[in-house]
Amino acid sequence: MAKKSDKKRTRKSAGSSKRSRASIVALGLIAVAGAVFLIVILLRQGTPTQPNTTSNSNQSTSVARAQQVSYEVVSSYPHDPTSFTQGLLWHDGSLYEGTGLEGQSKLRRLEFPSGKVLKEISLSTEYFGEGLALVNNRLIQLTWKSHRGFVYDLDSFKQLQEFAYDTEGWGLTYDGSNLILSDGSSNLFYLDPQTFKPIRNLAVTMNGQPLTEINELEFIEGEIWANVWQTDKIVRIDPSTGRVTSFLNLKGILAPSDRTGREDVLNGIAYDAEKKRIFITGKLWPRIFEIRVIK
């Protein structure tokens, strides 16, 4: 009859044997896992890294940056320093100007080059006048927040029509087919020049980013030129893409000797298509400048 001590020894010996076998198996598994891990590392090191097609694609299709172009001042002319210029255009030897501020908004025809006011009407005091465009023999003027526009006879300034639009009114121009309206956002709005119904929107970008604060507009040789509010920049927009292709920086164009401290921002672009002349001014500026882009 076996003693209790023998049974314990036998059981202990069997337990040790089982533990030894388990340890061997565990070590084997660890060795296999390590080998597999090493093989994976070696394969990765030996396999050429695949190119990041997304990154390369983005680099190859990166947006072309808008280029700053130079200009020169050809001449300058007197401008009423009390005129809060919102819209400016050239027609048949005269400059036409729409001005802003409640109680001070006007439509004017200016003698060139003296700047003398030849004809003027005032808007109703509740309206803040904004952009101005010419379509055939009709002058079309926006208002800021009233969502109302006015149509006048070119010669008499008699009001012919009133129309509504959904956005704020900032700048306005005519490309020969449609009116183009800005509202301070990064979008331009194309309107039918007869019905004033919206046709399409154009999203404007500069260096791949939306460009906001687009203000006074002028259509020049197939491009949309625009003041950017609170800056000294005029941008040139491709109407087929909405991309700003280039810009002018007019900082310092108004000489210190012409400043009284009342002047507001650069605003107002007009184009004489016959003589290829560009005119610019600002709100409450005493001068209108004729500039030429240096190619």
Secondary structure, DSSP 8 states (H G I E B T S, - for coil): ---HHHHHHHHHHHHHHHHHHHHHHHHHHHHHHHHHHHHHHHHHHHS-----HHHHHHHHT-----EE-EEEEEEEEE--TT--EEEEEEETTEEEEEE-STTT-EEEEE-TTT--EEEEEE--TT--EEEEEEETTEEEEEESSS-EEEEEETTT--EEEEEE-SS----EEE-SS-EEEE-SSSEEEEE-TTT--EEEEEE-EETTEE---EEEEEEETTEEEEEETTSSEEEEE-TTT-BEEEEEE-TT-S-GGG--S----EEEEEEETTTTEEEEEETT-SEEEEEEEE-
